[in-house]
Amino acid sequence: MKEVGQLLVVVGIAVTLLGILLWSGFGKWLDRLPGDIHHTRGDFNFHFPIVTCLVISVVLTLIFWLLRR
């Protein structure tokens, strides 16, 4: 159980740091990347951030891969 507690503390600190970075404006470039789908018709707006999702997925995959080694 000690390892689970340590893992939860590390994950909590990482999420807090990520939140602080995004809150401070560091993640502004993630707003609308080229390749994200955005469609506007009248009062209807549709935004599907597919490229943003792919970038986040690759970054998280690399982080978890490095933590496993």
C-alpha positions, 0 to 999 in steps of 0.5 A: 500500500505504501507504493500506491500512496506514493504514486497518488501523491506524485500524480496529484502533484503532477496534475496540480503543476499541469493545472497551474501551467494551463491556468497561467496561459502556458497552454494557449497554443492548444486552443486551436491547432491546424487540423482541428475541425471547426464549423460555424453555421448561423448560431451553431458552432461545432469544434472538434479538437482532433489534432489537439487530442492526438498531441495530448495522447502522444505526450501522455504516452511518452510520459507513461512510457518513460515512467515505466522504464 
